[in-house]
Amino acid sequence: MLVLKRKVGEKVMVGDSIELQVLAVEGDNVKLGFVAPRHIQILRKELYEGLMQENLQAGQRNSLPDAQAIGLLKSFNKLGLKSDAE
């Protein structure tokens, strides 16, 4: 881990395209500003971890068993509805 001391207004570069500036220090809080290309997503760590957890859970959800999916498609066909599988 790199540890730096910066004063208000001072900047740090991350790679060639991300600039971090200390905007203010208010008690125990440090206000940071980021300048980065639009394709680089910057998130608070707790939000990032929440998104990763949701993605893991979404990937673990069971999909319909094949037989059940085929039965649903047949039901749609009986109702005269078209499916994407046709």
Protein Blocks (a to p, Z undefined) as FASTA:
>chain_A
ZZddddehiacdehjlbccddfbdehjbccddddddfklccddfklmmmmmmmmmmmmmp
ccddfklmmmmmmmmmmnopacfkZZ
